[in-house]
């Protein structure tokens, strides 16, 4: 077995930095003498893993859980000289819009879903024991409900190497590295979290853990995904490793398991149910959406649409946004979890106008398309340059360091700290006297924000606090300062101060 080259994303996301929007990371393995190829594509901004499985002898390939922009799979198929004939979804994903319809349109590939799936488009209903076989490759189906009722896992066999012993299993959101899929998303109406958790117990203990320990485990998500609560940074594991080290696979009764996996799940972003529904629909493809999304809009046209209800999204960095932005715009920077926060903050049923650095408009449009924004009306032509002679339309935010915050908190009329991190982050430590409203709840809880005092908004790093500051401004709360560096920098400041006193 040799290693396929890894192509680092252009901006280093594999090491935890900003998202490379075209191809964050590609890794995989050649099996045997190039008879079968299993290749992983990792999209860091959504913590999403998809797979291409290609067979050299038959020149046939299948793609599993594709992202919506499918160019990388087509490019790889051309390079390998294979034809993509199958596109499989392990379940109806809630955190992104999958690329199954795009691949069907471009290659004629047949869509495969779990037998319990219901969708508007034609698909092969795959049940326990079904298999797709092409050349030296066999993909066997295990129905593994629990994260969703229609969930499946795909057992990969290299027939030239060992016809009986599986090489790998693609587990979708049933089994992650270090975690398992959450059963509480309620993407399927009429099934409770408890019922799904019970199904998940059986899927794990009655099916996946019956596979040999050396079977490779390839999940659909990694650390950062909201589809679980303790996902590892690792991209691949084995059944044996997960049996030993995964907290949710340790010996316990079904009732104990159900209680464990339901407890302490983070809030699901608001767009999850919308995306899960969209993945069932016969919808337009990404290319069709981009034709409109990449339309340049003159400033007056953009303002007219905004007055009619369109959402202005400034995708620049928090520092650039603070330096000057179009009044009423919301800052969701491309350098962070742009797609996730766009889905959480924006309304996918309302038009969106993108304000971006010149040259990054397509990146913003594609990443919005990945999470189901079908109504991107276009982008502001020239970006902020369009406002060069319209200073009356420009607003600014006050952004200060944690050192400046410490000085202000020591003053008589100190600002009120508004902490917009998650409950788990808050519980791990916060500034005394702070008001806690998680960012994903801020719009719904805006009435709790005091209007008679200055606010200092803080998150972990300064990314979410800029989003929150822009939301506060849009809601008419203007006496706000944004804390650059966030609690990470605050912690370093406090540690330094303690060391100096010692």
N, C-alpha and C positions, 0 to 999 in steps of 0.2 A: 504494500500500500504506500503510495507516494503522496506528497502533499501538493495540492493545487496552490498556485501563487495566491497570496493575499494582496488585495489592492486597497491600500489605506484611503479613506475618504480625503477629499482635497483639503479639509480643514481640521483633520485630526480627531473626529468624533470618537473613534475607537478608543482613544485614551481619555474620554470623558469631556471633550471640548465641544465646540459648537457643531451643529448638524451639517454634514455634507449631503446636500439635498438630492443629488443625482444618484450616487451610489456610496453609501456610507462605509460599507465593508463587505467584501466578498471573500468567502473562505470555503473550502470543501475538501473532498478526498477523492482520489482515483482509487478504484477498487480493482484488484487483480491486474491483468494486463490490459487496462483501459477498456474492459468489457462494460463496466458500469461506472457511472459517475454520479456522485451525490454532492451537490454544490449548495452551500448556504449563502444567502444574501442578507446582510444585517443592516437595517435602516435605523440608525441610532436615535433619530428624533422621535420615533414612535416605538423604540425598543422592540422592533418587529423583525422576525426571521422568516424568510421564505426560502423555497428550495426548488432546484431543478434537478431532476433525475433523468439521466440520459443513458441509452444503451447503444454501444458502438456497433454491434452486429446488426441490429434491426434498423438503426438510424432513427429511432423513435425516442421522444422525451415526454415527460410529464412535469408540470409545474404545480407546486403545492403552496397554497395561501399567498398568492402573488400580491405585491403592492400595486396600486392603481396605475402608476406610470411604468409600463412593462418593457421599455426599450432594452433593458439589460438582459432580459431573458431571450429576446429575439436576437440580440447581438451574440450571446453565448451559443444559441442554437446554430446560427450561421457559422460561427467559428468551429464548432464541433461537427458540422455537417449533418445535423439531425433535424427532425421535424417535430414540432410540439403538437401532439395529438390529444393530450389530456390536460385538463386544468382542474385541480381538486381543491375544495375548501374543507378543512377539518371541521368547520362550524361557521355560523353566521357571525363574523367578527363584529364587535361593537366599537372598537377603538379606531378603526380605519375602514375605508371603502376598498374592498378587494378588487383586483384587476382581472377577474374571471371573464367579464363581458368584453373587456378590451382585448384579451387574448383570443377569445372566441371570434371577435370581429376580424382580427388581423391574421389568424392562423387557421380558423375553422375548427379549433380544438373543441372536444366535447367536454362539457362541464360535469363533474361528479360531486355529489353531496351525500351526506348521510341519509339513510332510508326514511328517517322521521322528518326530514326537511320538507318545507313547503315554500315554493318560490314561483314567481310569475313566468320565468323562462324555462325552457326545456332542459332537463338534466338527467343523468343516470343516477338512480337511487341505489346507493351502496349499503349493503347490510353485512352482518357478520358472515365471514367465510367467502365473500366475494373477492375476486382477484383480477387485477389487470396484469397481463403477461405479454412482454414484448422482448424478443431475443433472449438474452441471459438475465433479464430483470423481471421480477414478480413483485407487485404491490398488493399485499393482502390487507383486507379491511377488518378492523375491530370496531364495533360500535361502542363508544366510550362516553355515554352521556354523563352529565354532572355539572360541567360549566354551562352547557346548554343541552337541551334534550336531544338535539340532532347530531351531537358531537361524534366524530370518528377519529381513530388513530390509524396510521398507515404503516404496516410492517414491510420493510424493504428486504428482499432476498436477492443475493447474487447467485444465480443458479449455476454458473460455471464454477463457483468456488465451493458452495455447499447448498444443495437444494432444500435441505431440511432446516438448517440452522439460520436464523435471521441475522442480517448484518446490522440493521438499524430499525428504529421505530420513530416516525414523525408523530409527535404526541399532541400537536395543536396547543390548545389551552387546557388540556386535561392534566398533564404533568409537565411542570417546569423544572429547571435546575434549581433545587433548593426549596421548591414550593409546589403548589398545585393550583389549578384554576379556581377562582372564587365562584361560589354557587348563588350569589345574591344579586346579580345584575338584573334579573327579571326581564331579560330581553325577550323571553317567550311568555306571553300572557297566560295566566292560569296555572303556573307551576311555582310553588313556593321554594324559598331558599332551602328549607329543611328537606323537601322532597328531592331537590337537585343534589344536595349534599349526600343524601343516602344513595342516589344513583352513582355519584362520584366515588363513594367508598367501594361499591361493587366494581366499577370500571377499573379502579386501581388494583384492588386486591384480587378480583376475580379474573382479570385479563392482563393488564400491563405487567404486574409483578409475577405473572406466570412465565414471562419471557426469560431467556437465559441471562445471567448476570452480565455477560460481556456484550450484550446488545447495546449499541450506541443509542443515546436518547437525543433527538433533535426537537426542541420545542418551538413554538411560534412566537415566544416573547422572552425577553431578558429583563435585567434590572432596570427600573424606571417605568415599567408598564403598570397600569392601574388594574390589570386583570388578575393580580395576585397581591400578596403583601410582603413576601420575603424572597423575591426572585434574586438569583445569583447573577453576578457579572459574567459567569462562564457561559460559553455558547454551546457546548456539547458535553455530555456526561455518559454514563452507562446505567443500565438498570441496577447493577450491583452497587454502584456508588450511591444512587438515590435510595436504595433499600437501606443502606447503612446510615446515611447522613441527612436525608430529607426529614424534617420534623414531622411532616404530615403522614409519613409512611411508617412511623414507628408502631409497635404493637399496641392496639387499643380496640375497644369495642366500637361498633357502628355508632352508638349514641355518643360516645366520647369524641369520635371523629367529627360527627355532625356539629357538636357544640364548638369544637376547636376551630373548624374552618369557617364557621359563620361569624365568630367573634372577631372584633377589632379590624374589620375590613374598612379601608378608607372610603370616603365618599366617591361614588362613581361620577365622572364628569357628565354634565347634562346632555351632551351630544351622543352618548353611547347608544341609547335606545333609537335615536334617529338613524345612526349609521347601521345598526343591526337590521332595521327595517329596510334601509336603502339597499343592503346586500341581498335582500330577497326580491327586489324589484327588477323589472326590465327597464333599465334607465339608459340615459345617454352616456357615451364614452367620454373619457377625459379629453381627448383631442377636440371633440365637439365643444366641450365647456371652455377650453383654452382659447378657441377662436374669439369668444366674447371677452374672456378675462384679460386677454393681452391687448385689448383696444385702448389706445391712448386717449385720455380725456382732457380737454382744455379745462382750465381752472373754473371758469363760469359754468361749464357743463357739469363738473363734479359738484360744485356748490348747489346747483339746481337739484341734482339727484339726492344730495344730502338733505336738502330742505323737504324732499318728498319721502324721506325715511331711510335712505341708504346709510350704511355704516362706514365711517372713515377709519381705516386701519393703518396706522403709521408703523412700518415694519423695521425702522431704524433702531439703533442701539439706544438704551436709556439715556446715555450722556448726550447724544445728538438730539434726542427728543426734548430733553430739558433745555437745550440751547435754543430751541425754536421749533414750533410745530403749528400746523393748521388748527385753529380753534375748533374744539369739539371732537378732535380725533382721539382715538384710543391707541395707546402704544403697546404693541405686542411684537417684540423684536425677533427678527429671524435668527439671532444668535443663540436663542434659548429654545425651550419646548414650544415652538411657535404653533405647530398644528394642534397640540393638545390644549393650549390655552385659548387659541382661536375658537376651538370647538366648545370650550367651557364658557367663554365670555360672550361670544357673538351669537346672533340668531341666524341659523342657516336658511331660514325662510325669508330673510330680508336681504336686499342687494348689498354688496360689499364693494367699496372702492379702495384700492390699494395705493398707499403712498410709500414709495421705496427709494432707496438709492438707485440712481440711474444704472441700468444693467442688471438689477436684481428683481425686476418685475416678474419675470417668468418663474423664478424660484418661489416667490410668494404665491403666485397663482397655482402652481403645481402642488405646493404643500397645503394650500387651502382645499384643492380638489381631492387630496388624499383623505380628508376627513369630511367629505360630503358637501362642501360649499359649491352648489351648482349655480349660484346667482351672483358671481363676481362680475360686476358691471364694467370693469376696466380699471386702469391705473392712471394716477395723476401725471399727465405728460410733463416731463422734466423734473418730477419729484418736487422737493422744496424750492428748487429754482424757479418754479412757477409763481412763487410768492415774493420774488425779489422786489417788485414794485408795489406790493400790497401789504405793507407793514400793519395795516389795521386788522388783517386777518391772522396775524402771527401771535401766538401765546408762548409763554415760557414757564418752566417749572423751576422751583428752587431745589437744588440737589446738593447736599452737604455730606461731609465725611463723618465717621463715627466720633472722631475727636471733637469736631464742632458740636455734635449732638451731646456729648458728655458735658461740654461747657454750658450748653443751653439748659440741660437738665438741672444744673447746679444753680441756675438763676431763680429769682423769686417767682417770675411768671413763666414757669417752665412749660414747654409744649406737652401735650398728651401723646404718648407713643401708641400708635395703632399697629399692631402686629398682625400681618396677613398670612402667616405661615399655617401649616396644617396643625390639627390638634396634637399629633404625635410630636412634632417639632416643638410646639409650645410647652408640652409636658416635660420635654428634655431640658428646658431652661428658657427663661424670658426676663425681660427688664421689669423690675418691680413697678407696679402701678399701671402697666400697659393695658390697653383695651385689646382684646383678641377677637378678630373677625376674620376667618380664613378667606382668602381671595375668592374662592369659588362660591362663597356665600355673600360677598360684599354687596352685590347689586340687590339681592333680596333683603338684606339687612341694613340698607342705607339709612333708614329712619333712626337706627341706633347710633349713628355717628353724630357727635355734638357739633353744632354750628357756632358755638360761642367761645371756642378756644382753638389755638393753633395745634395742628396735628403734625406729628413726625411719623411717617410711614416706613415700616421696616419689614424685611423678609430675611431670607438666608443670605442672599448675595447682592441684592439690588435689582434683580430682574422683575420679580413679581411686584415689588414696591412701586416700580415705575408704571406697571399696568394699573395698580390700585390708584396711584396718584392721578392718572389720566381719567379713570372712572369717576373719581371724586370731583375733579374739575368739570367733567361732563354733567354731573349731577348738581352743580352749583356750589360745591364746597371748594373754596379757593385758598383758604389760609392753611396751606399744606406744604410741608417740606419732605422731600424724598431722601432717604438715607442710603447713599452709595456704599457698597461693600457689605451691608446688612449685618446680620448676627454673627456671621463668620468673622468679619472685621471687628465687631464689638467684642467678641470673645477673645480675640488676640490682644485687643487694647486692654481689657480687664486683666488678662494673664500677665501682660507686660507691666501693668501697674502694680500687681501683687508682687511680681519678681523684684521691681525696683524698691518697694517698701521693705522686702525681706533683706 
